[in-house]
Amino acid sequence: MFIINCPTCGAQHLVSNQHIKSIHRTSEGMVGYVRCAGGHTVLHHFPEAYPKPKPPASVIEFAQRTAQADAA
């Protein structure tokens, strides 16, 4: 069970997995379309279920060096 915020109802709803209509993996993590208790479809983000992967350390180091060079 998890809580969703329905902008149509203007309320939070405690829903179960049975309320999930579909799940999608995106570049920003996992999202799903969930039906609230009022029957509205809500786009819900599941950040813990499929987190956005961190870039490799070499990419982070390169970005930091590039930012420092641009600042100089």
N, C-alpha and C positions, 0 to 999 in steps of 0.2 A: 504494500500500500504506500501511496505517496500523495503529496498535496500539490494541487494545481491552482493557479490563479486564473479565473475566468473573467476576461474583460467585459463580456456581455452581461453576465450576472452581477459583476462587481464584487465577487466574493471568492473565498478560497473553498476548495472542495477536497475532501479526502476520498481518493478513488483507488480502485484495485487494478491489477493487470488486465482484468476483463474489460475495462473501459478503454484500453488502448486500441485504436483503429489501425494504425500503421506505425512502423519504426523505420528511420532512415539514418544511415551513416553519412555525415557531411564532413567537410574540411574543418568545421568548427566543433565537431563532436556529434554525439547521437541526439537526434530530435525525434519526436513522435507526435502524432495527432491523437488526442485523447478527448473522449466525450465526458463533459462534466455532468453533475447530477441533474442539471436543468436541461440537458440534451444538446448543449452547444459544443462545437468542436473547437479545441484549443491546441495551439502549437506549444508543446512543452519540451524544454531542453533537459537532457539527462547527462550532465557533465561528468559524473562519476562512472557511468556505465561504459563510456568509450571516450576517454579523454583525448584531446588534441595532442598528437605526439610532439615531444620536444625535439628541436633540431639537434644534429650532432654537435659535439663540442667544437669541432673544427669550424663549423659554420658560425657558431656564436663568437668564437675568437676572431674570425675574419670580419664579422659585422662590427665588433668593438674596435678593431684596428682601423677600419674604414671610417667609422664615426669620429675617432680621434684625429685621423688625418684631415677630415673635412672641417673639424673644429679649429685646426691649427692654421 
